[in-house]
Amino acid sequence: MLVPRIATTPLRSPATPRIYLLSFTAFFASLFLSSAIASAQSETVLYTFSGAHDGAFPYSTLVRDAQGNFYGTTLAGGASVLWGSVFEVTATGKEIILHNFSGKKDGASPTPSLVRAARGNLYGTTSGGGRTGNGEVFEISPDGTMRILYNFTGGIDGKWPQAGLVADAKGNLYGTTYYGGAFGNGVVFRVTPNGQESVWHHFRNQEDGGHPLAGALIRDAAGNLYGTTSTGGAANQGTVFQLMPNGTLNTLHSFLGGNDGTRPESGLIRDSSGNLYGTTSNGGGTADSGVVYKVAPDGSETILYAFTGGLDGAFPMGGVTRDGAGALYGTTVGGGAAAFGTIFKLTPGGVETVLYSFTDGADGAAPWGGLIRDKSGNFYGTSSSGGAAQEGTVFELVP
């Protein structure tokens, strides 16, 4: 099976975002000819994007406040119909646009995840636009006021951030860029609340990895950062890394391609024992449809599940979330009963269950982002296309 290598070019290049997602979704549809099969689980569309001022093609993992409101980004749409938006969907299904990007000084093509501070401010990055066209770090207050915290220059400070941010207790923000830095292969950066940027690591695209593309970094109590790179490592197939506060980078695992996965493009989660969990978009044997993996603190990797590219799903892009019993939940952008993606559950023993198969109808298609889970066990996410206007949805799944 020929699968596009997503990480070989910037995933969210500001030049042609809409065309990219449409062609990618069409590719998945061509892989499978099976007809839609109704799911036993209940999926509800909370909001359908129209592709106009309300945004188009949400590929973000949502964040949720205590009142049940959801926040995310769209790749396209908005006032310019091209450069994306930051949105809120209320608990009653009403959408509020917090910001429409213009593609100019305010940025373009927001990256897929936001972080929300205690006062309700949202922080994120754009992959393009800004003062020099190389992306930026922004803050949006609850009333929609936007403040640019940092504009990337495209040089030693980094270029084209492709992932979200993580914050520490002092309000410092940490993230990655896909390009730029001393070697041109991306950086790990910190931006202080007053907008001062410092680079914590310059990727060489060697043993330390290169071109980080995944979701937001995660941070432990000691201040260590964990993330993935889409290239580099022992076989140039990507890495899982730890970056210590003193700037020392430890490569915990190098993907070798084949059975252990290739090109991780999702973020990580971490359990109380220090194990890291994530997905790769490709690899996993002859199907080359991606894997769910665990990396222990000593760097040993365990493949928890390899997708076959059929009814079980294909190409997980959004990472996983974990319940109290250790089961993992996530999405795939392809595969499933109708070839338009799935929501899956994976037991600690490696048994996979498809909770829902998207049909590319009103329910949506190609869920690119991950899931969030409420206290009742319900899941929420976005589909990058499908819906009543074929521009994407915000959905709820009740298992």
C-alpha positions as CSV (number, residue, x, y, z in Angstrom):
1,M,0.0,0.0,0.0
2,L,1.4,3.4,-0.9
3,V,0.9,5.9,1.9
4,P,1.8,9.6,1.7
5,R,4.6,10.5,3.9
6,I,3.0,13.5,5.6
7,A,6.1,14.7,7.4
8,T,8.3,15.1,4.3
9,T,6.8,18.6,3.7
10,P,5.2,21.0,6.2
11,L,1.9,19.5,7.3
12,R,0.2,22.8,7.6
13,S,1.8,24.9,5.0
14,P,-0.1,28.2,4.8
15,A,-0.1,28.1,1.0
16,T,-2.6,25.4,0.3
17,P,-4.2,24.1,3.4
18,R,-7.7,23.4,2.0
19,I,-6.4,21.5,-1.0
20,Y,-4.1,19.4,1.1
21,L,-6.9,18.1,3.4
22,L,-9.4,17.5,0.6
23,S,-6.9,15.5,-1.4
24,F,-5.8,13.5,1.7
25,T,-9.4,12.6,2.5
26,A,-10.0,11.6,-1.0
27,F,-7.0,9.4,-0.9
28,F,-8.4,7.5,2.1
29,A,-11.7,7.0,0.3
30,S,-10.0,5.4,-2.6
31,L,-8.3,2.8,-0.5
32,F,-11.5,1.2,0.7
33,L,-14.7,0.3,-1.1
34,S,-16.8,-1.0,1.8
35,S,-20.2,0.5,2.5
36,A,-21.1,2.4,5.7
37,I,-22.1,0.3,8.6
38,A,-24.1,1.7,11.5
39,S,-22.2,2.0,14.8
40,A,-23.6,0.7,18.1
41,Q,-22.3,3.8,19.9
42,S,-24.1,7.1,19.8
43,E,-22.3,9.9,18.0
44,T,-23.8,13.4,18.2
45,V,-22.7,16.4,16.1
46,L,-22.5,19.4,18.4
47,Y,-21.6,21.8,15.6
48,T,-21.2,21.7,11.8
49,F,-18.8,24.2,10.2
50,S,-20.1,26.0,7.1
51,G,-16.7,26.9,5.6
52,A,-17.5,30.7,5.7
53,H,-16.9,33.0,8.7
54,D,-17.3,30.2,11.2
55,G,-14.3,28.3,9.9
56,A,-13.5,25.2,8.0
57,F,-11.5,22.0,8.5
58,P,-11.0,21.7,12.3
59,Y,-8.2,19.3,12.9
60,S,-7.6,20.3,16.5
61,T,-7.8,18.4,19.8
62,L,-10.4,20.4,21.8
63,V,-9.9,21.9,25.2
64,R,-12.9,22.3,27.6
65,D,-13.8,24.6,30.4
66,A,-15.7,23.9,33.7
67,Q,-18.9,25.1,32.1
68,G,-18.7,22.5,29.3
69,N,-17.7,24.9,26.5
70,F,-15.1,23.7,23.9
71,Y,-12.3,25.6,22.3
72,G,-10.3,24.8,19.1
73,T,-8.9,26.0,15.8
74,T,-9.8,25.6,12.2
75,L,-7.2,25.3,9.4
76,A,-9.2,27.4,7.0
77,G,-12.3,29.5,6.8
78,G,-12.8,32.6,8.8
79,A,-13.3,36.1,7.6
80,S,-10.7,35.6,4.8
81,V,-12.1,32.2,4.0
82,L,-8.5,30.9,4.0
83,W,-6.4,31.5,7.0
84,G,-8.4,29.8,9.8
85,S,-9.9,30.7,13.2
86,V,-10.0,30.2,16.9
87,F,-13.5,29.1,18.0
88,E,-15.7,28.4,21.0
89,V,-18.6,26.0,20.9
90,T,-20.8,26.3,23.9
91,A,-22.4,23.4,25.8
92,T,-25.6,24.2,23.9
93,G,-24.0,23.9,20.5
94,K,-23.6,27.6,19.7
95,E,-20.4,28.7,18.0
96,I,-18.6,31.9,18.9
97,I,-15.6,33.0,16.8
98,L,-12.9,34.4,19.1
99,H,-10.5,35.3,16.3
100,N,-10.4,35.1,12.5
101,F,-6.8,35.1,11.1
102,S,-6.1,37.4,8.2
103,G,-2.9,35.8,7.0
104,K,-0.9,39.0,7.8
105,K,0.5,40.3,11.1
106,D,-2.0,38.3,13.2
107,G,-0.8,35.0,11.7
108,A,-2.2,32.3,9.4
109,S,-3.2,28.7,9.7
110,P,-3.3,28.1,13.5
111,T,-1.8,24.8,14.7
112,P,-4.1,22.2,16.1
113,S,-4.0,22.5,19.8
114,L,-4.6,25.3,22.3
115,V,-3.7,25.6,26.0
116,R,-6.1,27.3,28.4
117,A,-4.9,29.3,31.4
118,A,-6.7,29.6,34.7
119,R,-8.1,33.0,33.8
120,G,-9.5,31.7,30.6
121,N,-6.9,33.0,28.2
122,L,-6.0,30.7,25.3
123,Y,-2.5,30.3,23.9
124,G,-1.5,28.8,20.6
125,T,0.7,29.1,17.6
126,T,0.3,29.7,13.9
127,S,2.3,27.9,11.3
128,G,2.5,31.0,9.1
129,G,1.9,34.7,8.9
130,G,3.1,37.1,11.6
131,R,5.6,39.9,11.0
132,T,7.9,37.8,8.8
133,G,5.6,35.0,7.6
134,N,7.3,32.4,9.8
135,G,4.6,31.9,12.4
136,E,3.9,33.3,15.9
137,V,2.9,32.6,19.5
138,F,-0.4,34.2,20.4
139,E,-2.7,34.9,23.4
140,I,-6.5,35.3,23.1
141,S,-8.5,36.6,26.1
142,P,-12.1,35.4,26.8
143,D,-13.5,38.5,25.1
144,G,-11.5,37.7,21.9
145,T,-8.7,40.2,22.3
146,M,-5.6,38.9,20.6
147,R,-2.0,39.6,21.7
148,I,1.0,38.5,19.7
149,L,3.6,37.2,22.2
150,Y,6.3,36.3,19.8
151,N,7.0,36.5,16.0
152,F,9.4,33.9,14.6
153,T,12.1,35.3,12.3
154,G,12.8,32.0,10.5
155,G,16.4,32.0,11.6
156,I,18.1,30.7,14.7
157,D,14.9,31.2,16.8
158,G,12.8,28.7,14.7
159,K,10.4,28.7,11.8
160,W,6.9,27.4,11.2
161,P,5.7,26.0,14.5
162,Q,3.5,23.0,13.7
163,A,2.4,22.1,17.2
164,G,0.7,23.6,20.3
165,L,2.2,24.7,23.6
166,V,2.5,23.6,27.2
167,A,2.7,26.0,30.1
168,D,4.5,25.9,33.5
169,A,3.3,27.4,36.7
170,K,5.0,30.7,36.0
171,G,3.2,31.1,32.7
172,N,6.1,30.3,30.5
173,L,5.2,28.5,27.3
174,Y,7.1,25.7,25.6
175,G,6.8,24.5,22.1
176,T,8.5,23.4,18.9
177,T,9.1,24.6,15.4
178,Y,9.4,22.4,12.3
179,Y,12.1,24.3,10.6
180,G,14.7,26.9,11.6
181,G,17.3,26.8,14.4
182,A,21.1,26.5,14.1
183,F,20.8,23.5,11.8
184,G,17.5,24.2,10.0
185,N,15.8,21.1,11.5
186,G,13.6,22.8,14.1
187,V,13.9,23.8,17.8
188,V,12.4,23.5,21.2
189,F,11.6,27.0,22.5
190,R,10.4,28.8,25.5
191,V,8.4,32.1,25.4
192,T,8.0,34.0,28.7
193,P,4.8,35.9,29.6
194,N,6.4,39.1,28.5
195,G,7.3,37.7,25.1
196,Q,11.0,36.8,25.4
197,E,12.0,33.7,23.4
198,S,14.8,31.4,24.1
199,V,15.8,28.2,22.3
200,W,16.3,25.2,24.5
201,H,17.4,22.8,21.8
202,H,18.4,22.9,18.1
203,F,17.7,19.7,16.3
204,R,20.4,18.2,14.1
205,N,18.3,15.6,12.4
206,Q,20.8,13.0,13.6
207,E,20.5,10.9,16.8
208,D,18.5,13.7,18.5
209,G,15.9,13.8,15.8
210,G,14.5,16.5,13.5
211,H,11.4,18.3,12.3
212,P,9.1,18.0,15.4
213,L,5.6,17.8,14.0
214,A,3.6,16.4,16.9
215,G,1.0,17.8,19.2
216,A,2.0,19.8,22.2
217,L,5.0,18.8,24.4
218,I,4.2,17.4,27.8
219,R,6.0,18.4,31.0
220,D,6.6,16.4,34.2
221,A,6.9,17.7,37.8
222,A,10.7,18.0,37.5
223,G,10.3,20.3,34.5
224,N,11.4,17.7,31.9
225,L,9.8,18.0,28.5
226,Y,8.8,15.1,26.4
227,G,7.9,15.0,22.7
228,T,8.5,13.4,19.3
229,T,10.3,14.2,16.1
230,S,9.1,13.1,12.7
231,T,12.6,12.5,11.3
232,G,16.1,11.7,12.6
233,G,17.1,9.1,15.1
234,A,19.0,5.9,14.3
235,A,17.0,5.1,11.1
236,N,15.8,8.6,10.3
237,Q,12.2,7.5,11.1
238,G,11.7,9.8,14.1
239,T,12.3,9.7,17.8
240,V,10.7,10.0,21.3
241,F,12.8,12.4,23.4
242,Q,13.2,13.9,26.8
243,L,14.6,17.4,27.2
244,M,15.9,18.3,30.7
245,P,15.7,21.8,32.2
246,N,19.5,22.1,31.8
247,G,19.1,21.6,28.0
248,T,20.3,18.0,27.9
249,L,18.3,16.0,25.3
250,N,17.9,12.3,25.8
251,T,16.7,10.2,22.9
252,L,14.5,7.7,24.6
253,H,13.6,5.8,21.4
254,S,14.5,5.8,17.7
255,F,11.9,4.4,15.4
256,L,13.3,2.0,12.9
257,G,10.4,1.8,10.4
258,G,8.6,-1.5,9.7
259,N,7.0,-3.1,12.7
260,D,7.8,-0.6,15.3
261,G,6.3,2.4,13.4
262,T,7.6,5.3,11.5
263,R,7.2,9.1,11.6
264,P,5.4,9.9,14.9
265,E,3.2,12.9,14.3
266,S,1.1,12.9,17.4
267,G,1.7,14.1,20.9
268,L,2.4,11.9,24.0
269,I,0.7,11.2,27.2
270,R,2.5,9.9,30.4
271,D,1.2,7.7,33.2
272,S,2.2,7.7,36.9
273,S,5.0,5.3,36.3
274,G,6.6,7.5,33.6
275,N,5.6,5.4,30.6
276,L,4.9,7.4,27.5
277,Y,2.1,6.5,25.0
278,G,1.6,7.7,21.4
279,T,0.9,6.8,17.8
280,T,2.8,6.7,14.6
281,S,1.1,7.7,11.4
282,N,2.7,4.9,9.4
283,G,4.6,1.7,9.9
284,G,3.4,-1.3,11.8
285,G,4.2,-4.1,9.4
286,T,3.0,-4.8,5.8
287,A,-0.1,-2.7,6.2
288,D,2.0,0.4,6.9
289,S,-1.1,2.0,8.6
290,G,0.4,3.1,11.9
291,V,0.7,1.8,15.5
292,V,-0.1,2.6,19.1
293,Y,3.1,2.3,21.2
294,K,4.4,2.6,24.7
295,V,7.9,3.8,25.6
296,A,9.1,2.9,29.2
297,P,11.4,5.2,31.2
298,D,14.4,3.1,30.2
299,G,13.5,3.7,26.5
300,S,12.2,0.2,25.7
301,E,9.3,0.3,23.2
302,T,6.3,-1.9,23.2
303,I,3.9,-2.0,20.2
304,L,0.4,-2.1,21.8
305,Y,-1.4,-2.3,18.4
306,A,-0.7,-2.2,14.7
307,F,-3.5,-1.1,12.5
308,T,-4.3,-3.3,9.5
309,G,-5.8,-0.5,7.4
310,G,-9.2,-2.1,7.2
311,L,-12.2,-2.0,9.5
312,D,-10.0,-1.4,12.5
313,G,-8.8,2.0,11.1
314,A,-5.7,3.4,9.5
315,F,-3.3,6.3,10.0
316,P,-3.8,7.6,13.6
317,M,-2.8,11.2,13.7
318,G,-4.1,12.5,17.0
319,G,-2.5,10.6,19.8
320,V,-4.3,8.8,22.5
321,T,-6.1,9.5,25.9
322,R,-6.2,7.1,28.8
323,D,-8.9,6.1,31.3
324,G,-8.4,5.0,34.9
325,A,-8.3,1.3,34.0
326,G,-5.4,1.9,31.5
327,A,-7.5,1.6,28.3
328,L,-6.4,4.0,25.5
329,Y,-8.7,5.9,23.1
330,G,-8.0,7.6,19.9
331,T,-8.9,8.3,16.3
332,T,-7.8,7.3,12.8
333,V,-8.2,9.5,9.7
334,G,-8.7,6.5,7.5
335,G,-10.1,3.0,7.6
336,G,-13.2,1.9,9.3
337,A,-16.4,0.5,7.9
338,A,-16.7,3.4,5.3
339,A,-13.0,4.3,4.9
340,F,-13.5,7.7,6.5
341,G,-11.9,7.1,9.9
342,T,-12.7,5.7,13.3
343,I,-12.8,6.2,17.1
344,F,-11.1,3.3,18.8
345,K,-10.5,1.8,22.2
346,L,-7.5,-0.3,23.0
347,T,-7.4,-2.4,26.2
348,P,-4.2,-2.8,28.2
349,G,-4.0,-6.3,26.8
350,G,-3.9,-4.9,23.2
351,V,-7.5,-5.7,22.2
352,E,-8.8,-3.1,19.8
353,T,-12.5,-2.2,19.5
354,V,-13.9,0.3,17.0
355,L,-16.3,2.5,18.9
356,Y,-17.4,4.4,15.8
357,S,-16.8,4.5,12.1
358,F,-17.3,7.8,10.3
359,T,-19.4,7.8,7.1
360,D,-18.5,11.2,5.5
361,G,-22.1,12.2,6.0
362,A,-23.6,14.5,8.6
363,D,-21.4,12.7,11.2
364,G,-18.1,13.9,9.8
365,A,-15.0,12.3,8.3
366,A,-11.3,12.0,8.9
367,P,-10.9,13.0,12.5
368,W,-7.4,14.4,12.6
369,G,-7.2,15.5,16.3
370,G,-7.3,13.5,19.4
371,L,-10.1,13.0,21.9
372,I,-10.9,14.5,25.3
373,R,-13.0,12.6,27.9
374,D,-15.4,14.0,30.5
375,K,-16.1,12.5,34.0
376,S,-19.0,10.5,32.6
377,G,-16.8,8.8,30.1
378,N,-18.1,10.6,27.0
379,F,-15.6,11.7,24.3
380,Y,-15.4,14.9,22.3
381,G,-13.4,15.7,19.2
382,T,-13.4,17.2,15.8
383,S,-13.6,15.8,12.3
384,S,-11.5,17.6,9.7
385,S,-14.1,17.2,6.9
386,G,-17.6,15.8,6.5
387,G,-20.7,17.2,8.2
388,A,-23.6,18.9,6.5
389,A,-21.4,21.3,4.6
390,Q,-18.4,19.0,4.2
391,E,-16.3,21.4,6.2
392,G,-15.9,19.5,9.4
393,T,-17.7,19.0,12.8
394,V,-17.4,19.1,16.5
395,F,-18.8,15.8,17.9
396,E,-19.6,13.9,21.1
397,L,-19.4,10.1,21.4
398,V,-21.3,8.3,24.2
399,P,-19.8,4.8,24.4
